[in-house]
Amino acid sequence: MQVIRTVDELKQIYGDVSEASVAKVTQALTAEYRQMIELSPFVALATVGPEGLDCSPRGDRGSVIRVEDEKTLAMPDWRGNNRVDSLVNIVRDPRVALMFLIPGSNTTMRVNGKAVVSVEPDLLRSFEMDQKHPRSVILISIDEVYFQCARAVMRADLWNPAVQVDAKSLPTPGDLLKAAKADFDKVTYDREWPARAVKTMW
């Protein structure tokens, strides 16, 4: 198998970076970048720790993050599976990367920066949702922000309802768990999960 081993080999194949690809990178939010990010209800959060990498989906009603200022984003940590993989990584290595999706737009937004996990009471209260508060908030300091070329989302035809997969054709969460642990009670899990999710959304 022929494998690329050096940066020079890569550059020989891909050539120079276009002017637009370099010019789009800023060290703080522009008004336009802020508008794009604030319209995103979903982001993938990538973190790194001694055991390796983690990428976690994050979603919220309305905007998935709150812009504190041109260099700072705040993201509440709502209910999940309690693995806290992302948070464990952040407290040991602050480097994070985020990719925001905006429903209906083929343009994605990317942020690279450093994060801390805050439990400041006033900050937690400021994210109240349905009379509940997050247990922590991830504060992200922006190192760089830019938009991503739309080709990937266009190729995926991501927002086209005609190509969406029928969920009934997929394995259920219980099926997936049983595949990983043979004696798992998938029937009970699948029966109870929808009601449990509704009650523990925030």
VENLINTA-V865356 format. One record per pair of residues at least 6 apart in sequence whose ideal C-beta (glycine too) atoms are under 6 Angstrom apart, sorted by sequence separation. I is the first residue (numbers start at 1). J is the second residue. D is the distance in whole Angstrom. If there is no record, write none. Layout:
i->I j->J d->D
i->I j->J d->D
This chain:
i->4 j->10 d->6
i->58 j->64 d->6
i->68 j->74 d->5
i->157 j->163 d->5
i->178 j->184 d->5
i->47 j->54 d->5
i->101 j->108 d->6
i->127 j->134 d->5
i->177 j->184 d->5
i->65 j->73 d->5
i->66 j->74 d->5
i->125 j->133 d->6
i->178 j->186 d->4
i->46 j->55 d->5
i->99 j->108 d->6
i->100 j->109 d->4
i->124 j->133 d->5
i->65 j->75 d->5
i->124 j->134 d->6
i->44 j->55 d->6
i->45 j->56 d->5
i->99 j->110 d->5
i->175 j->186 d->6
i->174 j->186 d->3
i->44 j->57 d->6
i->45 j->58 d->5
i->98 j->111 d->4
i->123 j->137 d->5
i->43 j->58 d->5
i->97 j->112 d->5
i->174 j->189 d->4
i->174 j->190 d->4
i->42 j->59 d->5
i->96 j->113 d->6
i->119 j->136 d->5
i->41 j->59 d->6
i->172 j->190 d->5
i->96 j->115 d->5
i->117 j->136 d->5
i->118 j->137 d->5
i->94 j->114 d->4
i->43 j->64 d->5
i->94 j->115 d->5
i->118 j->139 d->5
i->42 j->64 d->6
i->41 j->64 d->5
i->115 j->138 d->5
i->116 j->139 d->5
i->40 j->64 d->6
i->38 j->63 d->5
i->90 j->115 d->5
i->115 j->140 d->5
i->91 j->117 d->6
i->90 j->117 d->6
i->113 j->140 d->5
i->114 j->141 d->5
i->113 j->141 d->5
i->113 j->142 d->5
i->56 j->86 d->5
i->87 j->117 d->5
i->113 j->143 d->5
i->54 j->85 d->5
i->111 j->142 d->6
i->112 j->143 d->5
i->54 j->86 d->6
i->112 j->144 d->5
i->34 j->67 d->6
i->111 j->145 d->5
i->54 j->89 d->6
i->110 j->146 d->6
i->109 j->147 d->6
i->110 j->148 d->6
i->47 j->86 d->5
i->49 j->89 d->4
i->107 j->147 d->5
i->108 j->148 d->4
i->29 j->70 d->5
i->45 j->86 d->6
i->48 j->89 d->6
i->28 j->70 d->4
i->47 j->89 d->4
i->28 j->71 d->5
i->47 j->90 d->6
i->49 j->92 d->5
i->107 j->150 d->5
i->49 j->93 d->6
i->106 j->150 d->4
i->48 j->93 d->5
i->48 j->95 d->6
i->106 j->153 d->4
i->106 j->154 d->5
i->47 j->96 d->6
i->46 j->97 d->4
i->76 j->127 d->4
i->45 j->98 d->6
i->43 j->98 d->5
i->44 j->99 d->5
i->104 j->159 d->6
i->78 j->134 d->6
i->43 j->100 d->5
i->77 j->134 d->5
i->76 j->134 d->4
i->42 j->101 d->5
i->77 j->136 d->5
i->40 j->100 d->4
i->76 j->137 d->5
i->40 j->102 d->5
i->37 j->100 d->6
i->39 j->102 d->5
i->74 j->137 d->6
i->75 j->138 d->5
i->74 j->139 d->6
i->73 j->140 d->4
i->132 j->202 d->4
i->71 j->142 d->5
i->37 j->109 d->5
i->130 j->202 d->5
i->36 j->109 d->5
i->129 j->202 d->5
i->33 j->145 d->5
i->27 j->144 d->6
i->25 j->144 d->5
i->26 j->145 d->6
i->25 j->146 d->5
i->79 j->200 d->5
i->24 j->146 d->5
i->24 j->147 d->6
i->78 j->202 d->6
